[in-house]
């Protein structure tokens, strides 16, 4: 882990299970992180628990 990434996680108060690095080195936020944040950012996140559809720009409430 680079020093730059270490300081990112310290500044943001992230838990280790709030994110992971993909094979390209990008930070991927988990469903747990999104729920903890409390709202949808409408960025088409991979683990969005709010049901945002990047193609329609609509939030489809997940079926329970």
C-alpha positions in Angstrom: 0.0 0.0 0.0 1.4 3.4 -1.0 1.9 6.2 1.5 -0.6 8.3 -0.4 -3.3 5.6 -0.1 -2.5 5.2 3.6 -3.1 8.8 4.4 -6.4 8.7 2.3 -7.8 6.0 4.5 -6.7 7.8 7.7 -8.2 11.1 6.6 -11.5 9.6 5.6 -12.0 7.4 8.7 -12.6 4.3 6.6 -12.8 0.8 8.0 -10.9 -1.9 6.2 -14.2 -3.5 5.0 -15.5 -0.2 3.6 -13.4 -0.5 0.4 -11.0 -2.7 -1.6 -8.6 -2.2 -4.4 -9.4 -3.7 -7.8 -6.9 -5.3 -10.2 -6.3 -1.8 -11.7 -5.6 -0.2 -8.3 -8.8 1.7 -8.1 -10.6 2.1 -4.7 -14.0 0.3 -4.8 -16.4 1.1 -2.1 -18.4 -1.7 -0.6 -22.2 -1.9 0.0 -21.4 -1.4 3.7 -19.7 1.9 3.0 -22.6 3.2 0.9 -25.1 2.3 3.5 -23.0 3.9 6.2 -22.8 7.1 4.1 -26.6 7.1 3.9 -27.4 8.4 0.4 -26.8 7.6 -3.3 -24.3 9.7 -5.1 -25.7 8.7 -8.5 -22.2 7.8 -9.8 -23.1 4.3 -10.9 -21.1 2.6 -8.1 -20.4 -1.1 -8.5 -21.9 -2.0 -5.1 -24.7 0.6 -4.9 -27.4 -0.6 -2.5 -29.8 2.1 -3.6 -30.5 0.6 -7.0 -29.2 3.5 -9.1 -29.3 2.7 -12.8 -26.5 4.5 -14.7 -28.3 4.0 -18.0 -31.6 5.6 -17.0 -30.3 7.9 -14.2 -33.1 6.6 -11.9 -33.0 5.1 -8.5 -34.9 1.8 -8.5 -35.6 0.7 -5.0 -34.2 -2.8 -4.5 -36.8 -5.6 -4.0 -36.9 -7.0 -0.6 
